[in-house]
Amino acid sequence: MFTRMSRETDDSSPGGYARWMDTRRLLRTFAIGIGTAGLLASGCSSGGSTPSASATGTAAPEGLGSYYAQKLSWRDCGVEGFECTTMTAPKDYDEPDGGDIELAVSRKKATGPGKRIGSLLVNPGGPGGSAIGYLQGYAALGYPAQVRARYDMVAIDPRGVARSEPVACLTGKEMDAYTQVDQTPDDDAEVNKLSEAFRKFAAGCEKRSGEILPYVSTVDTARDMDVLRALLGDGKLHYVGASYGTFLGATYADLFPARAGRLVLDGAMDPSLKAIDMNRDQTAGFEGAFQSFAADCVKQPDCPLGTTSTADAATELKRLFADLDAKPIPTGDDRPLGEALATTGVIAAMYDEAAWPQLREALAGARRSDGSGLLSLADSYYEREPNRKYANLMFANAAVNCLDLPPAFDGPDAVEKALPGFEKASPVFGRGFAWASLNCAYWPTKATGTSHRTEAKGADPIVVVGTTRDPATPYKWSRSLADQLSSGTLLTYDGDGHTAYGRGSDCVDTAINRYLLEGTPPTDGKKCS
């Protein structure tokens, strides 16, 4: 599930990196409602070719020689300093003669001074977030100058995402209806309505994108990254991935340990978890984030949830959700604010403590029967434009998640049995998170992945970064991934919000910059604040 902060955020500020990244987060469970403008990867001027796989000292996997030997023709993107191209990969790596898929790539060359290290691939998470949008919107300008000086900054939109044959599922009007469906059903009729919404979403994806749905797994994308590595002329892949991007990076390292270079996995996922355990852990993570917000809120004179205790604040928020479930309020839009959209808006603000004042204002508005503030947060989360147009984030998110792991639940009865555990994990959000975990039960394509330990034996040191009060990727996931990786080292940020690099901690940033520039990882277990 993962947030969307306002595009009006000042990305030049010290925390701009983290806030921009909070528009591209893992959406592992909330496909129903707790669930940047793209620049075309094209241009008009010609560019040079890149070395073949043999030039990098790595042989192409059997049957894939033509893909590893293709030439990239770089073009001006129409955005100052950026080049764009496309690369071809097999739709099905097991049957490489069965058709191709075209993937969009962008880069900004190393600025100097200093000797160029190679390419630094970036991925902001999702699944479904546009890496090219992130590169052109922030990374190529906002990463530390010393890193940009010595790396070509590179991004590839994963298959099924944004510019790379995007998955499509619902129209804007259909998506508006989908995001308003009650995700805390109170009776059989509401359970049936929620289940039908999931079925309609899945059917829409199959109708509009059925040919690509079986081929958008994380493993497929990791293999695409290795093709790109070779085409860029790099013997090893250097990479910074956040949130879901950590799962992608760890998958790459496990598949190609000898080709894994300097990998930063920030806000890590735990590949060893089953979907139900992952969703329940995430539920507890958002509860912890709410507790941090509430503890701060009750100290503020304008706290709309009271000024006494966090427990009272939680009670007030639950009461507000119940009131909105019974009677939605106006928003100034043709969509009233009900419980589903309100919950999405609150969840969106949990990713970054910088959003807490905005959330207090939105909640205060809701108490006055003005739902516009929470609706705005929810719309930014879903990447909905005023013209009802949605980015394909939510569609790609479901397509990847439902392929990567078997569903958490096989039907409503299984959700009912699991409700006590979810509500224990979060009295505020647990019920909604549990029901949202039902979405993959109706997916038209059977999962190809399973939960598993990820060790990447033989890989160079890999830095895993964990934030102690991260709502979306709980800290214990970072600890677990660092322990699983044979060369993993854990860097801890003691703080709130999702991810750590670029969030204002000199300690974190210095440690990661040194690793990227010198190859020296921080001491395992290093803690920053």
C-alpha positions in Angstrom: 0.0 0.0 0.0 1.9 3.2 -0.2 1.5 6.7 -0.1 1.2 9.7 -2.3 2.2 13.0 -1.0 1.2 16.2 -2.8 3.1 17.0 -6.1 3.4 20.5 -4.8 6.1 19.3 -2.4 9.4 21.2 -2.6 11.8 18.5 -3.8 14.7 20.8 -3.4 14.4 20.6 0.4 16.5 18.2 2.5 13.6 15.9 2.9 12.4 16.3 -0.7 13.9 13.0 -1.8 11.9 11.1 0.8 8.7 12.9 0.2 9.0 12.4 -3.6 9.6 8.7 -2.9 6.5 8.7 -0.8 4.6 9.0 -4.1 5.9 5.6 -5.3 5.5 3.1 -2.5 4.9 -0.6 -2.1 1.2 -1.4 -2.3 1.3 -5.0 -1.1 -2.2 -5.2 0.2 -4.4 -2.2 -0.2 -5.7 -2.6 -3.7 -9.2 -1.5 -2.8 -8.8 1.8 -1.1 -6.1 1.7 1.4 -4.6 0.6 -1.8 4.7 12.3 -11.9 3.5 13.2 -14.9 5.4 10.9 -17.3 7.8 12.2 -19.9 7.9 10.2 -23.1 10.9 7.9 -23.6 11.5 9.3 -27.0 13.1 12.1 -28.8 14.5 13.4 -32.0 18.3 13.2 -32.0 20.4 10.1 -32.5 22.8 8.7 -30.0 25.6 6.1 -29.8 25.5 2.4 -29.2 26.6 0.6 -26.1 28.9 -2.4 -25.5 27.7 -6.0 -25.9 27.5 -8.4 -23.0 30.9 -9.8 -24.0 32.5 -6.4 -23.5 31.4 -6.4 -19.9 33.1 -9.7 -19.1 29.9 -11.5 -18.6 28.4 -14.1 -20.9 24.7 -13.9 -21.9 22.5 -16.7 -20.5 21.8 -19.5 -22.9 19.2 -18.6 -25.5 19.4 -14.8 -24.8 22.4 -13.8 -26.8 20.5 -11.6 -29.2 19.0 -9.6 -26.3 22.3 -9.1 -24.6 23.9 -8.1 -27.9 21.3 -5.5 -29.0 22.4 -1.9 -29.4 20.8 1.0 -27.5 20.1 4.1 -29.6 20.0 7.0 -27.2 17.9 10.0 -28.0 17.3 13.4 -26.4 14.2 13.1 -24.1 13.2 16.7 -24.5 14.2 17.2 -20.9 17.5 19.0 -20.4 20.3 16.6 -19.7 18.4 13.4 -20.1 18.7 10.7 -22.8 16.0 8.1 -23.5 15.9 4.8 -25.3 14.1 1.5 -25.4 15.4 -2.0 -25.0 13.8 -5.3 -25.9 13.4 -8.3 -23.6 11.7 -11.6 -24.1 8.1 -11.6 -22.9 8.7 -15.1 -21.4 12.3 -15.8 -20.3 11.5 -19.6 -20.3 10.4 -19.3 -24.0 12.5 -16.5 -25.4 11.2 -17.2 -28.9 7.7 -16.5 -27.9 7.6 -12.7 -28.5 9.2 -9.6 -27.1 8.4 -6.8 -24.7 9.7 -3.2 -25.2 11.0 -1.4 -22.1 11.7 2.3 -21.6 15.0 3.5 -20.2 16.4 6.9 -19.3 19.7 8.2 -18.1 21.6 11.3 -17.1 25.3 11.0 -17.6 27.8 11.5 -14.8 28.6 15.1 -14.4 32.2 14.9 -13.0 34.6 15.7 -11.6 36.2 12.4 -10.7 36.5 9.1 -12.4 33.2 7.6 -13.6 32.3 4.5 -11.6 29.6 3.2 -13.9 25.8 3.3 -14.0 23.6 3.7 -10.9 20.2 2.1 -11.5 17.4 3.5 -9.3 13.9 2.2 -8.4 11.5 4.1 -6.0 9.2 1.2 -5.2 5.6 0.3 -5.9 5.4 -2.2 -7.5 4.1 0.1 -10.1 6.1 3.3 -9.5 7.7 4.8 -12.6 11.5 4.7 -12.2 11.9 7.0 -15.1 9.5 9.5 -13.5 11.5 9.3 -10.3 14.8 9.7 -12.1 13.7 12.7 -14.1 11.6 14.2 -11.3 14.2 13.9 -8.6 17.0 11.4 -8.5 19.2 12.9 -11.3 19.1 16.3 -9.6 18.5 15.5 -6.0 20.9 12.7 -5.2 24.1 14.0 -3.6 26.3 15.9 -6.1 29.3 13.6 -5.4 27.3 10.5 -6.4 25.9 12.1 -9.5 29.4 13.2 -10.4 30.7 9.7 -10.7 27.7 7.7 -11.8 25.4 7.8 -14.9 22.0 7.9 -13.2 19.8 5.3 -14.9 16.2 4.1 -14.7 14.1 1.5 -16.4 10.3 1.4 -16.1 9.6 -2.2 -15.1 7.5 -4.2 -17.5 3.8 -3.4 -17.1 4.6 0.0 -15.6 4.2 3.6 -17.0 6.2 3.6 -20.3 6.9 -0.1 -20.5 3.8 -1.7 -21.9 1.6 -0.6 -18.9 -1.1 -2.8 -17.4 -4.6 -1.3 -17.7 -7.6 -2.4 -15.7 -10.4 0.1 -15.1 -11.6 3.4 -16.6 -11.4 6.5 -14.5 -15.1 6.3 -13.7 -14.8 2.7 -12.8 -11.7 3.4 -10.6 -13.6 6.2 -8.8 -16.3 3.7 -7.9 -13.7 1.1 -6.9 -11.9 3.3 -4.5 -15.1 4.1 -2.6 -16.2 0.5 -1.9 -16.5 -0.2 1.8 -13.4 -2.2 2.9 -14.8 -2.9 6.4 -18.0 -4.8 5.5 -20.6 -5.2 8.3 -22.8 -7.8 6.8 -23.0 -10.4 4.0 -24.3 -7.9 1.5 -21.3 -5.6 2.0 -18.9 -8.6 1.9 -20.5 -9.6 -1.5 -20.1 -6.0 -2.8 -16.4 -5.9 -1.8 -15.8 -9.3 -3.3 -17.5 -8.3 -6.5 -15.3 -5.1 -6.7 -12.2 -7.3 -6.5 -13.6 -9.6 -9.2 -14.5 -6.6 -11.5 -11.0 -5.2 -11.0 -9.3 -8.5 -11.9 -11.6 -9.0 -14.9 -10.8 -5.6 -16.2 -7.1 -6.3 -16.0 -7.6 -9.6 -17.8 -9.7 -7.9 -20.5 -7.4 -5.0 -21.2 -4.0 -6.6 -20.4 -4.4 -10.3 -20.3 -1.5 -11.0 -22.7 1.0 -9.4 -20.4 -0.3 -10.4 -16.9 1.6 -13.7 -16.7 5.0 -11.9 -17.4 5.3 -9.0 -15.0 6.8 -10.7 -12.0 9.7 -9.4 -10.0 11.9 -12.2 -11.3 11.1 -11.1 -14.8 12.0 -7.5 -14.0 15.2 -8.5 -12.3 16.2 -10.4 -15.4 15.4 -7.3 -17.5 17.8 -5.4 -15.2 20.6 -7.8 -16.0 20.1 -7.3 -19.8 20.2 -3.6 -19.2 23.4 -3.9 -17.1 25.1 -5.6 -20.0 23.8 -3.1 -22.5 25.2 -0.2 -20.4 28.6 -1.8 -20.4 28.8 -2.5 -16.7 30.3 -5.7 -15.4 28.3 -5.3 -12.2 25.0 -3.7 -11.3 25.1 -0.8 -8.9 21.6 0.0 -7.6 19.5 2.0 -5.1 16.1 0.6 -4.4 13.5 1.7 -1.9 10.5 -0.2 -0.4 9.4 -2.7 -3.1 12.6 -1.7 -4.9 14.5 -3.6 -2.1 12.7 -6.8 -3.1 13.6 -6.2 -6.7 17.2 -5.6 -5.8 17.5 -8.6 -3.5 15.9 -10.7 -6.2 18.5 -9.5 -8.7 21.3 -10.3 -6.2 19.9 -13.8 -5.6 19.7 -14.5 -9.4 23.0 -12.9 -10.3 25.2 -12.8 -7.2 28.5 -12.4 -9.2 27.0 -9.5 -11.0 25.7 -7.6 -8.0 27.8 -4.6 -7.3 27.0 -1.8 -4.8 23.4 -2.4 -3.8 21.5 -0.1 -1.3 18.1 -1.6 -0.2 16.3 1.1 1.8 13.1 0.2 3.7 13.4 -3.5 3.0 10.9 -6.1 2.4 11.3 -9.7 3.8 11.1 -12.2 0.9 10.7 -15.1 3.3 7.2 -14.0 4.4 3.9 -15.4 3.1 1.4 -12.8 1.9 -0.8 -13.1 5.0 2.2 -12.6 7.4 3.5 -9.6 5.3 0.1 -8.0 5.3 -0.4 -8.5 9.1 3.1 -7.1 9.8 2.3 -4.1 7.6 -0.9 -3.6 9.6 1.1 -3.4 12.8 3.5 -1.0 11.1 0.8 1.5 10.2 -0.6 1.2 13.7 2.8 2.1 15.1 3.0 5.1 12.7 -0.4 6.2 13.8 0.6 6.0 17.4 3.6 8.3 16.6 1.3 10.7 14.8 -1.2 10.6 17.7 1.4 11.2 20.3 2.5 14.3 18.4 -1.0 15.4 17.6 -2.3 15.5 21.2 0.5 17.9 22.1 -0.7 20.4 19.4 -3.5 22.9 20.3 -5.2 22.2 17.0 -5.3 18.4 17.3 -8.7 17.4 15.9 -8.5 14.1 17.8 -8.3 15.6 21.3 -5.4 16.7 23.5 -5.4 14.1 26.2 -3.9 10.7 25.1 -3.0 8.6 22.1 -5.7 6.1 23.2 -8.3 8.8 23.1 -7.0 10.0 19.7 -7.4 6.4 18.3 -10.9 6.3 19.7 -11.8 9.6 18.0 -10.4 8.4 14.7 -12.3 5.2 14.8 -15.5 7.2 15.7 -14.9 9.5 12.7 -14.5 6.4 10.4 -17.7 4.9 11.8 -19.6 8.2 11.2 -18.3 8.4 7.6 -19.3 4.8 7.0 -22.8 5.6 8.1 -23.0 9.0 6.4 -20.4 10.3 3.9 -19.7 14.0 3.9 -19.3 16.6 1.1 -16.0 17.2 -0.6 -16.7 19.9 -3.2 -16.4 17.1 -5.7 -19.0 14.6 -7.0 -17.4 12.0 -4.8 -18.4 12.3 -1.1 -15.9 11.2 1.6 -16.8 7.9 3.0 -14.8 5.6 5.3 -12.8 4.0 2.4 -11.4 7.3 1.0 -11.0 8.8 4.5 -8.9 5.8 5.6 -6.8 6.0 2.4 -6.1 9.7 3.1 -5.0 9.0 6.7 -2.8 6.1 5.5 -1.2 8.3 2.9 0.0 10.7 5.6 1.7 8.0 7.6 4.7 7.7 5.3 6.3 11.0 6.3 6.0 13.0 9.5 6.2 16.2 7.4 2.6 15.4 6.3 1.3 15.3 9.9 0.2 19.0 9.9 -1.6 18.5 6.6 -3.4 15.5 8.1 -4.4 17.4 11.2 -5.9 20.1 9.0 -7.7 17.5 6.9 -9.1 15.7 9.9 -10.3 19.0 11.4 -12.0 19.7 8.1 -13.7 16.3 8.2 -15.0 17.0 11.7 -16.6 20.1 10.2 -18.2 18.0 7.4 -15.6 19.1 4.9 -14.0 16.1 3.3 -11.9 17.9 0.8 -8.6 17.6 2.7 -8.8 13.8 3.2 -10.0 13.4 -0.4 -7.0 15.3 -1.7 -4.7 13.0 0.3 -6.5 9.9 -1.1 -6.3 11.2 -4.7 -2.6 11.9 -4.4 -2.2 8.3 -3.1 -4.0 6.9 -6.1 -2.3 9.3 -8.5 -5.7 10.5 -9.7 -5.8 13.7 -11.8 -8.7 16.2 -11.6 -9.9 14.9 -15.0 -10.5 11.4 -13.4 -7.5 10.0 -15.1 -5.4 7.6 -13.0 -1.8 6.6 -13.5 -1.4 2.8 -13.9 0.3 2.5 -10.5 -2.6 0.6 -8.9 -3.1 -1.7 -11.9 0.6 -2.6 -12.1 0.8 -3.0 -8.4 -1.9 -5.7 -8.3 -0.5 -7.4 -11.3 3.0 -7.8 -9.8 1.9 -8.6 -6.3 -0.6 -11.2 -7.3 2.0 -12.9 -9.4 4.8 -12.8 -6.9 3.0 -14.6 -4.0 0.0 -16.9 -3.6 -3.0 -14.9 -2.2 -3.2 -14.2 1.5 -6.8 -15.5 1.5 -8.8 -17.8 -0.8 -12.2 -16.2 0.1 -14.2 -14.2 2.6 -14.4 -17.0 5.2 -10.6 -17.0 5.5 -10.6 -13.3 6.1 -13.2 -13.7 8.8 -11.0 -16.2 10.6 -8.0 -13.9 10.4 -9.7 -10.7 11.6 -8.8 -11.1 15.3 -5.1 -11.2 14.5 -5.3 -8.2 12.2 -7.4 -6.2 14.7 -4.9 -7.1 17.4 -2.1 -5.8 15.2 -4.0 -2.5 14.6 -7.3 -1.6 16.4 -7.6 1.4 14.0 -6.7 -0.1 10.6 -6.7 -3.9 11.2 -10.2 -4.7 9.8 -9.6 -2.8 6.6 -6.2 -4.2 6.0 -7.5 -7.7 6.5 -10.3 -7.3 3.9 -8.0 -5.6 1.5 -5.8 -8.6 1.6 -8.5 -10.5 -0.3 -7.8 -8.8 -3.6 -5.5 -11.5 -5.1 -8.0 -14.3 -4.4 -9.8 -13.4 -7.7 -6.7 -12.8 -9.9 -6.9 -14.4 -13.3 -3.3 -15.4 -13.4 -1.9 -18.0 -11.0 1.1 -16.8 -8.8 4.4 -17.9 -10.1 6.5 -16.9 -7.0 6.6 -18.2 -3.4 8.0 -16.9 -0.2 11.6 -17.9 0.2 14.9 -17.0 1.9 17.1 -14.8 -0.2 20.8 -15.3 0.4 22.6 -14.1 -2.7 25.7 -16.2 -1.9 28.8 -14.8 -3.3 27.6 -11.3 -3.8 29.6 -8.2 -2.8 28.5 -6.4 0.4 24.9 -5.3 0.3 23.6 -2.5 2.5 20.1 -2.9 3.9 18.6 0.2 5.5 15.8 0.0 8.1 13.8 2.8 9.8 12.7 1.8 13.3 9.2 3.2 13.0 8.6 2.7 9.3 4.9 2.1 8.7 5.1 0.4 5.3 8.1 -1.8 5.6 8.5 -2.6 9.3 12.0 -2.5 10.7 12.0 -6.2 11.5 11.9 -6.8 7.7 15.1 -5.0 7.2 16.7 -6.9 10.0 15.5 -10.2 8.5 16.7 -9.4 5.0 20.1 -8.3 6.2 20.4 -11.6 8.1 19.3 -13.7 5.1 21.7 -12.1 2.7 25.1 -13.8 2.9 26.8 -10.4 2.5 24.1 -8.2 4.0 25.0 -5.4 6.4 22.3 -3.5 8.4 22.2 0.3 8.7 19.5 1.5 11.2 17.8 4.8 11.2 16.0 5.5 14.5 13.1 7.6 13.3 9.7 7.9 11.8 8.5 7.6 8.2 9.2 5.4 5.3 12.9 4.8 4.2 15.9 6.7 5.4 18.3 7.8 2.6 17.8 11.5 1.9 15.5 12.1 4.9 17.8 14.5 6.6 20.1 12.2 8.6 23.7 13.1 7.9 24.8 9.8 9.5 22.7 7.7 7.1 23.6 9.8 4.0 27.3 9.8 4.8 27.4 6.0 5.3 25.5 5.3 2.0 27.4 7.9 0.0 30.7 6.4 1.1 29.5 2.9 0.2 28.4 4.1 -3.3 31.6 6.0 -3.9 34.2 3.8 -2.3 32.5 0.4 -2.0 33.0 0.4 1.8 29.8 -0.6 3.6 29.0 0.7 7.1 29.7 -1.5 10.0 27.0 -4.1 10.4 24.5 -2.9 13.0 25.5 0.8 12.7 22.7 3.1 14.1 21.8 6.6 13.1 19.2 9.2 14.1 
